[in-house]
Amino acid sequence: MRAYLPLIFILLFTFSPFYNNAYAYETDQYSTLFYELDDSTESMDKIVNDAIEHVVRNWNKERNDYSLLSRIAGFFHSRQLEKWVNESPIVESRNVKSDSIFKTTGWKHSFIIRWKGLAASFSLNNVQMGTDKLSHFFGVGWIYWKVSEREHQGKPEGERRRAAIEEGIFTEQTYWGRSSTNIYSNADLVANWEGYLFYRSVLEDNIVPGKKAIIRWDGDTPIIQRKFTFRDHANDFWSEALLPNDFDPSLAASVTNVLMTYCEKPEYLKQPDRWVSTQHDIYWKRYLMLGLKPDALKFRLDAVCAQYQEMTTKEKQAFKAEQQKREQAFKEDTSDGDFRLLDFIPFVKQKIGRMDSPVPTCNSDIKKAKNEFHLSQESFQAHSNQALTLVTQYGQTILTAKENDDTLAANFYKQVFGKYKHSKIKTKNLDNLTLRRLTKYRKFSTEKVKTIAEYSNYGEDQVKICLIHPIPFQQSSRPVRYDFIKSSNYYCAYIDRARKTVETTYFWRAYDKEKKLRSSLEGYYDFLDEEAYIYRMIPKHCKWY
């Protein structure tokens, strides 16, 4: 029976929605610190600032703090940014399990590490960390914010903060930590907290000491007043080598044995301080209230090496010989790969593929999402040239025109639709924002297409015009999820009269199964990226990490 236990666990976890939705990846910076990684702060800052700018530019409703923050969070949580970094050619990362502290981790030590592998390491604010920290920052940080600012709204500051902290400790003790990986990650808690502070700093001054909020409201219009940077949040305590994990006994011995082999590496002997934060005492005092485990510091490399140096020469030789045997035995045991046991269940093995899932109902969601994307692309191929040309040319007209915005909006609708009834225009007047919308069928190429034409002016200088094509999922002969997925292609021009600029762009916006708004973003999850659309639109428990 014991021989079949790993197979039983595979079946249970493979078909469990909880498992597929867990932030399960672990990471290792002990081994990556032997290498230099190019810093990615500038590239990562740009993605976040582009997303914030996209949300602000396309805001067309009354002031609502939660909705604004939710749209920003929608670009990044559910491992979206982590997945992008793992695959991006512009971010240098490293992930070699055979060289890591988990290289002798077996099924009995940590099932999920053995099954799912490790998250890559990369450099942010000149600190090597796991890509999983991005999911903790944006994903769990967003959970912290909702617990603190929504569920405990109106309560004293200390009580709200404590509620968020307790949520993090609970998740690390259970399904995102000890209960799933046999690891309690101190660094995860720090990234969670800094994510919470980020969401507060979007609209609150001095959350980042000495800095204004990223966004301020001018009536119902959000205005960006400073740029985001990870340098305000990422620090040494995001590294699981500089702030170690608390490993359960089932895992601690195998990890410690590997760490001891680092103690005689020339790179460590030459620069041992590389594995110790120069700001440790400052950060420890700052973050201790988050639930950090002091016992974990015994796994810091300098502490492990101090223990190793207490061995006699004979004891060291015996240890090294035994460790070599362990590593060799582990290599031989896994010579056929981590998924060798799956040969007994080929129908599961086939569905481990990147675009498929063994979770019930998920393959149907993936297939339908593919069809939705193809319908969106067919609409783009047929209509984008005309739509982009129209908004670009009329954007230039607005830039030099002397008429008021009411007249310019009327002329825009006339140019788009020809004849139209003025009574059909829907107008929304908010503080510093007037939004006019007209929905009508228009001929693009050889077919009539339902088109929404929007003309928005923000004060005197800022104008946005868009042609929006809702994707007619309900008319498709292919299976799609039209009952809860709403998707549209946007073709927009942003006109700045003060700067005398016209910027044209296109993107898709859609609501996923949880009714959360998603959007493409150039340079991040691009309009033409099929996998990006599918990954972002399927239910959380179906996502592959």
Buried (B, 14 or more C-beta within 10 A) or exposed (E): EEEEEBBEBBEEBBEEBEBBBBBBBBBBBBBBBBEEBEBBBEBBBBBBBBBBEBBBBBBBEEBBBEEBBBBBBBBBBBBBBBBBBBEBEEBBBBBBBEBBBBBBBBBEBBBBBBBBBBBBBBBBBEBBBBBBBBBBBBBBBBBBBBBBBEEBEEBEEEEBBBBBBEBBBEBBEEBBBBEBBBBBBBBBBBBBBBBBBBBBBBBBEEBBEEBBBBBBBEBBBBEBEBEBBBEBBBBBBBBBBBBBBBBBEEBBEBBBBBBBBBBEEEEBEEEEEBBBBEEBEEBBEBBEEBBBBEEBBBBBBBBBBEBBEEBEEEEBEEBEEEBEEBBEEBEEEBEEEEEEBBEEBEEBBEBEEEBBBBBEEBBBBBBBBBBBBBBBBEBBEBBBEBBBEBBBEBBEBBBEBEEEBEEBBBBBBEEBBEEBEEEEBEEBEBEBBBBBBBBBEBEBEEEEBBBBBBBBBBBEEBBBBBBBBBBEBEEBEEEBBBEEBBBBBBBBBBBBBEEEEBEBBBBBBBBBBEEBBBBBBEEBBEBEBBBBBBBBBBBBBBBBB
